[in-house]
Amino acid sequence: MNLLNWLHLPVFFLFVYLLWTQARQTPALRPFFWPALFLKLSAGILIGIIYRHYFSGGDTWEYHAQTIKVVQTSRQDPEQYLRLLVFNEKGEIPIGFSKWADYSNSFFFIKLLSLFYFLTGNSYWFSGLYLSLFSFWGGWFLVAKVQTYYSRYGIAAAIAFLFFPSVVFWTSGVSKDSVFMGSLCLTVGLLLRLYKSAKPTEGVTNFLLLLPCVYLLWRIKFFLAAVLLVLVGALLLAKWLARCIPLFRSASRQGLLWLGMLGIGAFVASFAHPTFNLNFFARHILWNYRNLTAKTDITKPHLEFPDLQPDLFSVLFHAPEAVMQMLFRPYVWEAAPLFYKAVAVENLFLVLLVLITLIYLIRKRKVPALPAFVAVLLVFFCISAVLVTLPTPNLGSLHRYRAPLLPFLFLVVLAWGPVPGWLQRWSKSRG
């Protein structure tokens, strides 16, 4: 064992310490920190073990094999490695996914992963811990901001982002979803801080911090990044106009202004470039759906949209079904392998959470006020759920893709239900 490969550990523990100092500033969430961090880091190890021994390696170990080759070759030609990092010029470096290097998130991820492999001495496990820590950092940062600005939603956000089993598991370890989750949560947290900032200097600082987070988010899943930035960008613009124009200061008029800006923006964008045309997205969704359906094992539970057409109306028509199927398929009674059964158990848990909240709201006969920013996050969830579900008939893949999105819905489901109150009473009873 090469002891030099362990010299990075002080860096890792420094990051953990810095996160803990940040966590101590939010007393209401402090009890969640160490259990959530332990779960996240454990999941980063577990995902590697499961894929290695039960799923023949999968993407995560393919990235490992590719990155090892990149690092070994780069040690012989550091200059070419720098050109690869900066200009995507691979030269003789044996990196895959390079046909569309400027657009491939796998190509980008291998470049990013190679930096961790240089740091950790080609260690898959330690690199996975760093990526898990980044994902945890993003989740914790967003939860802390929700607690700061919308304390009613704080405990619910902690549960949804830090403790949901599939969210913790699929956004950990050596995977693109670790980077996606971390950058998504950091971006949303910074956008929330920007939305709540009162001083111009705070806005500038938040904007500068946003740039690297948005870059990471865009490189991993640009279409979801675009949805988020358009929705929240319109909200920020509506708030700014409301400050300048008294006519728009009521919440209802700000909402109408937000919708109007989205409609005008979509109309203008459709003429600016063909890829921004909404029908282009619809055609691309159908093309992906048909291609992936042809590769899907139909003996296992899967999604079918036989009437899906390449136009916006058809996508909107299928949208409610897509969201419901993403949330609750596979069902526990469907004949399926063990992995799908485990997914079905979590889906049953989600159904119970929704029912408990609905019963709680009916008994109270009152729906809590929904902050504008949280409402926009719900819209982001719904649009993203449709964009992810319609082209993905394979339920195994869909379960992984939905993981970073679930918390944006269930932070509201949990906050509106009795669960946070139960937890608070339990905490008080313990002392």
C-alpha positions as CSV (number, residue, x, y, z in Angstrom):
1,M,0.0,0.0,0.0
2,N,1.4,3.4,-1.1
3,L,1.2,5.8,1.9
4,L,1.4,8.7,-0.5
5,N,-2.1,7.9,-1.7
6,W,-3.4,8.7,1.8
7,L,-1.8,12.2,2.0
8,H,-5.0,13.7,0.7
9,L,-7.0,12.7,3.8
10,P,-6.2,16.0,5.8
11,V,-7.8,17.8,2.8
12,F,-10.9,15.6,3.1
13,F,-11.2,16.1,6.8
14,L,-10.7,19.9,6.4
15,F,-13.7,20.0,4.0
16,V,-15.8,18.0,6.6
17,Y,-14.7,20.5,9.3
18,L,-15.6,23.5,7.2
19,L,-19.0,21.9,6.5
20,W,-19.5,21.3,10.3
21,T,-18.7,24.9,11.1
22,Q,-21.3,26.0,8.5
23,A,-23.8,23.5,10.0
24,R,-23.4,24.9,13.6
25,Q,-24.7,28.2,12.4
26,T,-28.2,26.6,11.9
27,P,-29.1,25.2,15.4
28,A,-32.5,23.8,14.2
29,L,-30.7,21.6,11.7
30,R,-27.6,20.7,13.6
31,P,-28.8,17.3,14.9
32,F,-29.3,16.1,11.3
33,F,-25.7,16.9,10.2
34,W,-23.7,13.8,11.3
35,P,-26.3,11.2,10.6
36,A,-26.9,12.6,7.2
37,L,-23.2,12.9,6.4
38,F,-22.7,9.3,7.5
39,L,-25.5,8.1,5.3
40,K,-24.2,10.0,2.3
41,L,-20.6,8.8,2.6
42,S,-21.8,5.2,3.3
43,A,-23.9,5.3,0.2
44,G,-20.9,6.4,-1.8
45,I,-19.2,3.2,-0.8
46,L,-22.3,1.0,-1.1
47,I,-23.1,2.1,-4.7
48,G,-19.6,1.0,-5.8
49,I,-19.9,-2.4,-4.0
50,I,-23.4,-3.1,-5.4
51,Y,-22.5,-2.2,-9.0
52,R,-19.3,-4.2,-8.8
53,H,-20.8,-7.4,-7.5
54,Y,-24.4,-7.4,-8.7
55,F,-24.6,-5.2,-11.8
56,S,-21.4,-6.2,-13.6
57,G,-19.8,-2.8,-13.0
58,G,-22.3,-0.5,-14.7
59,D,-21.5,3.1,-15.6
60,T,-19.6,3.8,-12.4
61,W,-16.9,1.2,-12.9
62,E,-16.7,2.1,-16.6
63,Y,-15.9,5.6,-15.6
64,H,-13.2,4.2,-13.3
65,A,-11.6,2.2,-16.1
66,Q,-11.6,5.1,-18.5
67,T,-10.2,7.5,-15.9
68,I,-7.4,5.2,-15.0
69,K,-6.3,5.2,-18.6
70,V,-6.6,9.0,-18.8
71,V,-4.5,9.5,-15.7
72,Q,-1.8,7.0,-16.7
73,T,-1.4,8.5,-20.1
74,S,-1.5,12.1,-18.7
75,R,1.4,11.5,-16.4
76,Q,3.5,10.9,-19.5
77,D,2.2,14.0,-21.3
78,P,1.1,16.7,-18.8
79,E,0.8,19.4,-21.5
80,Q,-1.7,17.3,-23.5
81,Y,-3.6,16.7,-20.3
82,L,-4.0,20.4,-19.7
83,R,-5.1,20.8,-23.3
84,L,-7.7,18.1,-22.7
85,L,-9.0,19.9,-19.6
86,V,-9.2,23.3,-21.1
87,F,-9.8,22.8,-24.8
88,N,-11.2,19.2,-25.0
89,E,-8.2,18.3,-27.2
90,K,-7.6,14.7,-26.3
91,G,-4.6,14.0,-28.6
92,E,-3.3,10.5,-27.7
93,I,-5.1,10.4,-24.4
94,P,-7.5,7.3,-24.5
95,I,-10.7,9.0,-23.3
96,G,-14.1,7.7,-24.4
97,F,-17.3,9.7,-25.3
98,S,-15.1,12.1,-27.3
99,K,-17.2,12.2,-30.5
100,W,-19.2,15.0,-29.2
101,A,-16.7,16.3,-26.6
102,D,-18.3,19.7,-26.3
103,Y,-21.7,18.3,-25.4
104,S,-21.1,14.9,-23.7
105,N,-21.6,15.0,-20.0
106,S,-19.8,11.7,-19.7
107,F,-16.7,13.1,-21.4
108,F,-16.9,16.1,-19.0
109,F,-17.4,13.8,-16.0
110,I,-14.3,11.7,-16.8
111,K,-12.2,14.9,-17.0
112,L,-13.5,16.0,-13.7
113,L,-13.0,12.6,-12.1
114,S,-9.4,12.5,-13.3
115,L,-8.6,15.4,-11.0
116,F,-9.8,13.4,-8.0
117,Y,-7.8,10.4,-9.2
118,F,-4.6,12.5,-9.3
119,L,-5.5,13.7,-5.8
120,T,-6.2,10.2,-4.4
121,G,-3.7,8.1,-6.2
122,N,-6.3,6.5,-8.6
123,S,-8.6,5.5,-5.8
124,Y,-12.1,4.8,-6.9
125,W,-13.3,4.7,-3.2
126,F,-11.8,7.9,-2.0
127,S,-12.8,9.8,-5.2
128,G,-16.4,8.5,-4.5
129,L,-16.2,10.0,-1.0
130,Y,-15.2,13.4,-2.3
131,L,-18.0,13.3,-4.8
132,S,-20.4,12.2,-2.1
133,L,-19.2,15.0,0.1
134,F,-19.8,17.6,-2.7
135,S,-23.3,16.2,-3.2
136,F,-23.9,16.5,0.5
137,W,-22.5,20.0,0.7
138,G,-25.0,21.2,-2.0
139,G,-27.9,19.5,-0.2
140,W,-27.0,20.9,3.2
141,F,-26.4,24.4,1.8
142,L,-29.9,24.4,0.2
143,V,-31.6,23.0,3.3
144,A,-29.9,25.6,5.5
145,K,-31.1,28.4,3.1
146,V,-34.7,27.0,3.2
147,Q,-34.5,26.9,7.0
148,T,-33.2,30.5,7.1
149,Y,-35.9,32.0,4.8
150,Y,-38.8,29.6,5.1
151,S,-38.4,28.0,8.5
152,R,-41.7,26.2,8.1
153,Y,-40.1,24.1,5.4
154,G,-36.7,23.5,7.0
155,I,-37.3,20.2,8.7
156,A,-39.2,18.9,5.7
157,A,-36.3,19.9,3.4
158,A,-33.8,18.2,5.6
159,I,-35.7,14.9,5.4
160,A,-36.3,15.2,1.7
161,F,-32.8,16.2,0.6
162,L,-30.7,14.4,3.2
163,F,-32.6,11.2,4.2
164,F,-34.8,9.9,1.4
165,P,-33.2,6.5,0.6
166,S,-33.1,6.7,-3.2
167,V,-32.0,10.4,-3.1
168,V,-29.1,9.6,-0.8
169,F,-28.1,6.4,-2.7
170,W,-28.3,7.6,-6.3
171,T,-26.6,10.9,-5.8
172,S,-23.5,9.5,-4.1
173,G,-20.3,8.0,-5.2
174,V,-18.6,8.0,-8.6
175,S,-21.6,9.1,-10.7
176,K,-22.7,12.1,-12.7
177,D,-25.7,12.4,-10.4
178,S,-23.4,13.3,-7.5
179,V,-22.1,16.3,-9.4
180,F,-25.6,17.1,-10.6
181,M,-27.1,17.0,-7.1
182,G,-24.4,19.1,-5.6
183,S,-24.4,21.7,-8.3
184,L,-28.2,21.8,-8.5
185,C,-28.7,22.3,-4.8
186,L,-25.9,24.9,-4.6
187,T,-27.4,26.8,-7.6
188,V,-31.0,26.7,-6.1
189,G,-29.6,27.8,-2.7
190,L,-27.7,30.7,-4.2
191,L,-30.7,31.7,-6.3
192,L,-32.8,31.7,-3.2
193,R,-30.2,33.9,-1.4
194,L,-30.2,36.2,-4.5
195,Y,-34.0,36.3,-4.4
196,K,-33.9,37.4,-0.8
197,S,-31.0,39.7,-0.9
198,A,-31.8,43.3,-0.1
199,K,-28.4,45.0,-0.8
200,P,-26.9,45.3,-4.3
201,T,-23.5,44.1,-3.0
202,E,-25.1,40.9,-1.8
203,G,-26.6,40.3,-5.2
204,V,-23.2,40.7,-6.9
205,T,-21.5,38.3,-4.6
206,N,-24.3,35.7,-5.0
207,F,-24.1,36.1,-8.8
208,L,-20.4,35.5,-8.8
209,L,-20.7,32.4,-6.7
210,L,-23.5,31.2,-9.0
211,L,-21.2,31.1,-12.1
212,P,-19.2,27.9,-11.3
213,C,-22.3,26.1,-9.9
214,V,-24.3,26.9,-13.0
215,Y,-21.4,25.8,-15.2
216,L,-21.3,22.4,-13.5
217,L,-25.0,22.0,-13.6
218,W,-25.1,23.0,-17.3
219,R,-22.4,20.5,-18.2
220,I,-24.1,17.6,-16.5
221,K,-27.7,18.2,-17.5
222,F,-28.1,21.3,-19.6
223,F,-31.8,20.9,-20.4
224,L,-32.8,20.8,-16.7
225,A,-30.3,23.7,-16.0
226,A,-32.1,25.7,-18.7
227,V,-35.5,25.0,-17.2
228,L,-34.4,26.1,-13.7
229,L,-32.6,29.3,-14.9
230,V,-35.5,30.4,-17.0
231,L,-38.1,29.8,-14.3
232,V,-36.1,31.4,-11.4
233,G,-34.7,34.1,-13.7
234,A,-38.2,35.2,-14.6
235,L,-39.1,35.2,-10.9
236,L,-36.1,37.4,-10.1
237,L,-37.0,39.8,-12.9
238,A,-40.6,40.0,-11.8
239,K,-39.5,40.8,-8.2
240,W,-37.2,43.6,-9.6
241,L,-40.0,45.1,-11.7
242,A,-42.3,45.0,-8.7
243,R,-39.8,47.1,-6.8
244,C,-39.6,49.6,-9.6
245,I,-43.3,49.7,-10.7
246,P,-45.9,49.9,-7.9
247,L,-48.6,48.3,-10.2
248,F,-46.9,44.9,-9.9
249,R,-46.4,44.9,-6.1
250,S,-49.3,42.5,-5.3
251,A,-48.5,38.8,-5.3
252,S,-51.1,38.0,-7.8
253,R,-49.9,40.5,-10.3
254,Q,-46.3,39.3,-9.8
255,G,-47.5,35.8,-10.6
256,L,-49.2,37.0,-13.8
257,L,-46.1,39.0,-14.7
258,W,-44.0,35.9,-14.2
259,L,-46.3,33.8,-16.5
260,G,-46.3,36.6,-19.1
261,M,-42.5,36.8,-19.2
262,L,-42.2,33.0,-19.6
263,G,-44.7,33.0,-22.5
264,I,-43.0,35.9,-24.2
265,G,-39.6,34.4,-23.6
266,A,-40.7,31.0,-25.1
267,F,-42.2,32.8,-28.1
268,V,-39.0,34.9,-28.8
269,A,-36.6,32.0,-28.2
270,S,-38.5,29.7,-30.7
271,F,-37.5,32.2,-33.4
272,A,-34.0,32.8,-32.1
273,H,-32.7,29.2,-32.7
274,P,-34.3,26.0,-33.9
275,T,-33.2,24.1,-30.7
276,F,-35.2,26.5,-28.6
277,N,-38.4,25.7,-30.4
278,L,-40.8,23.8,-28.2
279,N,-41.9,21.4,-31.0
280,F,-38.2,20.6,-31.5
281,F,-38.1,19.4,-27.8
282,A,-41.2,17.4,-28.4
283,R,-39.7,15.7,-31.5
284,H,-36.5,15.0,-29.5
285,I,-38.5,13.5,-26.6
286,L,-40.3,11.1,-29.0
287,W,-37.1,10.2,-30.8
288,N,-35.4,9.3,-27.5
289,Y,-38.5,7.4,-26.3
290,R,-38.6,5.2,-29.4
291,N,-34.9,4.5,-29.4
292,L,-34.8,3.6,-25.7
293,T,-38.0,1.5,-26.0
294,A,-36.3,-0.6,-28.6
295,K,-33.5,-1.3,-26.2
296,T,-35.7,-1.9,-23.1
297,D,-36.4,-5.4,-21.7
298,I,-40.2,-5.6,-22.0
299,T,-40.3,-8.6,-19.6
300,K,-39.6,-6.1,-16.8
301,P,-41.9,-3.3,-15.6
302,H,-41.5,-0.4,-18.0
303,L,-43.4,2.7,-19.2
304,E,-45.4,2.9,-22.4
305,F,-46.8,6.0,-24.1
306,P,-48.1,4.5,-27.4
307,D,-50.0,7.6,-28.4
308,L,-47.1,10.1,-27.8
309,Q,-46.7,12.4,-30.8
310,P,-43.9,14.8,-31.8
311,D,-45.8,18.0,-30.9
312,L,-46.2,20.2,-27.8
313,F,-49.9,19.4,-27.3
314,S,-49.2,15.6,-27.1
315,V,-46.4,16.2,-24.6
316,L,-48.7,18.4,-22.4
317,F,-51.5,15.7,-22.7
318,H,-49.2,13.0,-21.5
319,A,-47.5,15.2,-18.8
320,P,-49.8,14.3,-15.8
321,E,-49.5,10.6,-16.6
322,A,-45.7,10.9,-16.9
323,V,-45.4,12.7,-13.5
324,M,-47.6,10.1,-11.7
325,Q,-45.8,7.1,-13.3
326,M,-42.4,8.6,-12.3
327,L,-43.5,8.9,-8.7
328,F,-45.3,5.6,-8.2
329,R,-44.2,3.0,-10.7
330,P,-43.4,0.1,-10.4
331,Y,-46.2,-0.9,-8.1
332,V,-45.7,-3.5,-5.4
333,W,-48.0,-6.0,-7.1
334,E,-46.1,-6.0,-10.4
335,A,-44.1,-9.1,-11.2
336,A,-40.5,-8.0,-11.2
337,P,-36.9,-8.7,-10.1
338,L,-35.7,-7.9,-6.6
339,F,-34.4,-4.4,-7.5
340,Y,-37.8,-3.3,-8.9
341,K,-39.4,-4.7,-5.7
342,A,-37.2,-2.5,-3.6
343,V,-38.1,0.5,-5.7
344,A,-41.8,-0.4,-5.4
345,V,-41.5,-0.4,-1.6
346,E,-40.1,3.1,-1.6
347,N,-42.9,4.1,-4.0
348,L,-45.5,2.7,-1.5
349,F,-43.8,4.8,1.1
350,L,-44.3,7.9,-1.1
351,V,-47.9,7.1,-1.6
352,L,-48.4,6.9,2.1
353,L,-46.8,10.2,2.7
354,V,-49.0,11.9,0.1
355,L,-52.1,10.3,1.6
356,I,-51.1,11.3,5.2
357,T,-50.7,14.9,4.1
358,L,-54.0,15.0,2.2
359,I,-55.9,13.6,5.2
360,Y,-54.1,16.1,7.4
361,L,-55.0,19.0,5.2
362,I,-58.7,17.8,4.9
363,R,-59.0,17.6,8.6
364,K,-57.5,21.0,9.1
365,R,-59.5,22.5,6.2
366,K,-56.7,24.9,5.4
367,V,-53.9,24.9,2.8
368,P,-50.8,26.7,4.0
369,A,-49.5,29.6,2.0
370,L,-46.9,28.6,-0.6
371,P,-44.0,31.0,-1.0
372,A,-43.4,32.2,-4.5
373,F,-39.9,30.7,-4.7
374,V,-41.1,27.3,-3.5
375,A,-43.9,27.4,-6.0
376,V,-41.5,28.0,-8.8
377,L,-39.4,25.0,-7.5
378,L,-42.6,22.9,-7.8
379,V,-43.1,24.0,-11.4
380,F,-39.4,23.1,-12.0
381,F,-40.1,19.6,-10.6
382,C,-43.2,19.1,-12.8
383,I,-41.5,20.2,-16.0
384,S,-38.3,18.3,-15.2
385,A,-40.3,15.2,-14.3
386,V,-42.0,15.3,-17.8
387,L,-38.7,15.9,-19.6
388,V,-37.1,13.0,-17.8
389,T,-40.0,10.5,-17.8
390,L,-41.4,10.6,-21.3
391,P,-38.1,9.6,-23.1
392,T,-37.2,7.0,-20.4
393,P,-39.3,3.8,-20.7
394,N,-36.8,1.9,-18.5
395,L,-38.0,2.1,-14.9
396,G,-34.6,1.2,-13.5
397,S,-33.0,4.1,-15.2
398,L,-35.9,6.4,-14.4
399,H,-35.6,5.6,-10.7
400,R,-32.0,6.9,-10.8
401,Y,-32.9,10.0,-12.9
402,R,-35.8,11.0,-10.6
403,A,-33.7,10.9,-7.4
404,P,-32.3,14.5,-7.6
405,L,-35.8,15.8,-8.4
406,L,-37.9,14.1,-5.8
407,P,-37.0,16.4,-2.9
408,F,-38.4,19.5,-4.6
409,L,-41.8,17.9,-4.4
410,F,-41.6,16.2,-1.1
411,L,-40.3,19.1,0.8
412,V,-43.8,20.6,0.3
413,V,-45.6,17.3,0.9
414,L,-43.8,16.8,4.2
415,A,-44.0,20.5,5.3
416,W,-47.8,20.5,4.7
417,G,-48.3,17.3,6.6
418,P,-47.9,16.2,10.3
419,V,-44.4,14.7,10.0
420,P,-42.4,17.8,11.1
421,G,-44.7,18.2,14.1
422,W,-44.2,14.5,15.0
423,L,-40.5,14.9,14.9
424,Q,-40.5,18.1,17.0
425,R,-42.6,16.4,19.7
426,W,-40.4,13.4,19.6
427,S,-37.3,15.5,20.0
428,K,-38.8,17.4,22.9
429,S,-39.8,14.2,24.7
430,R,-36.2,13.0,24.5
431,G,-35.0,16.0,26.5
